[in-house]
């Protein structure tokens, strides 16, 4: 399920049914069987979540929140995306807000599957590039961060993780024992 909260001017440029169809195609392409809920929000909401989950008091473009292992077969986890940040990034990279949102959905889904571009040796970047082509998306999030631009987005993708394949180098204590990971 995709929720836009609070309702914003971005709703007119986004089709929830279209994003939901993409989310389901991408989820299957990534190999995730359980459901994924998505919150499309504003910078303020993502700042709050990023601060609460990662101890970073700044907005970010996407947060991945894996469900505990006991629920993972039915519900893989949640994604939170800042539409304000996504809109800025879309303008920077010359594509639509809908395309940027799909790029962030794919990136977040890869994190939900246990991928981590900060600790692997390029495996996530390679997989994301392959899936981007398969899903007909513009440049992936990882590709963009390794390609110099005259204007680079100010936010970065972060992962707040539960159980994943690879351990996180950083831990934020919480009552749910979540780990967090993100791009520097």
N, C-alpha and C positions, 0 to 999 in steps of 0.2 A: 504494500500500500504506500502511496506517495501522498504526503501531506504538505501543503504550503501554509506556513504559519509565521507570523500573522499574514493574512491576505495582503498582497502588495501589488504595486503597478507591474511587477514582473509576470503576474498571472496571465496578462493579456498576450505575452510573447511566448508562453509555454503551454503546451497541451499535455495535461495530466494523462489522458489515455495514451498518447504517443510515447511519453516518457515511461509509462508503465509497461508498454509493449517492449520498448528497448531494454528496460531493466530485466524483464523476464528472459529475453533473448541473450543478453549479456550474462546473466546469472547462470544460464544453462551452458553457455560457451566457456565460462570460467570453471564449471564443474560443481557448482553449488546446488544442492537439491532442496534445501529448506527455504522458507520464505525470508525476504529481506524487507524491512520497513525503512522508508526514507522520509526524512524531515527536510524540507526546503525552507530555510529561514533567512534571517538577516544577520549582519555582522555582529550585532549585540548578542544574539542568541548563541552564535558560534564562539564568541569571545567567552561567554559564561561557561559553555560546555568545555572549551579548551582549558580554561582556568581550573575548573572543577576536576577534570579528568587528567590533565597533564601538568597543571601548575604553571601554565603559560597564559598570562593575562593579555592576550591579543587574539583577534579573530583569525580564522584560518578558512581555507576553501572547503575542505572535506574532512570529516572525522569518521573513522570506521570503528564500530563497537560490536565485536563478536559476542554472541550469546554464550553462556556457559555450556560446556560440553554436553551436559545432560539434556539441553534443549536443541542442540545444533542440528539434529536430523529434521526437526520440524521448523525451527526458526534459526537461521544461520546468524543473524545479527541485524544491526541497524546502521544506517548511514545518515549523517547530518551534513548538509551542504549550505553554504552561505550564497544566496542568490546575488547579494551585493558584490561579493568578491568574485563570483563567477562572471558577473556582468563586466566588471573591470578587466578580468582576464580575457574574456571574449573579445573585447575591444582591442586589447593589446595584441592578441594573436590573429585578429581579423576574421573572426567567425561569429556565429550567432550565439545567443545565450543558451538556446536549446542544445547546440553542439557542445558547448562548454560543459553544460550540466551532464550530458552523456559521457564526456571524457572523465568527469569527476566520478560519475557512477561506476564506470569501468574500473578506475583506479581504486576506488573504495572497495569494490567487489573483490579485486585481487588481494587487497589486504585482508578481507574477511576470509579468504581461502588460505591464509597463512603466509602469503608472500610478503617480503619486506626488503625494499630496495636499499635500505640503509645497512643491512647486514649480509645481503647476498652478494654474489659476484656478477651481477648483471642479469640474473635469471628473470627477475620480475620485469625489468625493462624489455627484455627480449620477448617475453610472453605478452606484455602489454602491447608492444608494437605489432605482433602477429594478430592479436585479437582486434586491435584498432583497424587493421586492414580488412579483416574478416567482417567487422561490424560497420565498415565504411565511415570511420571517424577521422578528423584531422589529427595532427601530431599529438602524441600521447603526453601526459603530464611529465613523465620522466625524460622523454626526448627533449621537451622544451627546456628543462632545467639544465641540460647538458649542452644546449646549443646557445651560443651567445646571441643576445638581442640588444638592441639599443635601449629598449624599455622592458624591464622584467617585472612581472607581477610582484606585489609586496607580500602576498601571503604564500603559505606553503601547505602541503597536505600533511595531515597528521593521522596517526592511528592510535586509537585507544583500544587495547586488545584484551580479550579474555584468554581463552586457550588457543594457541596457534602452534604451527610447526616449528617455528624458530624462536629462541628466547630473545627477549628485548634487553638491550644494554642498559636501559633506564627503567626504573620502577617508581610509580607513584602509589603510595599506600592508599588503600581504600577498603571499605567494608566488603566489597565484592571481589577483592583481590584482582582487580584489572591491571594489566600492563599497558603501557603506552609506548607508541613508536611514532616517529615522524621524520619528515625530510627536513634537513637543516636549511 
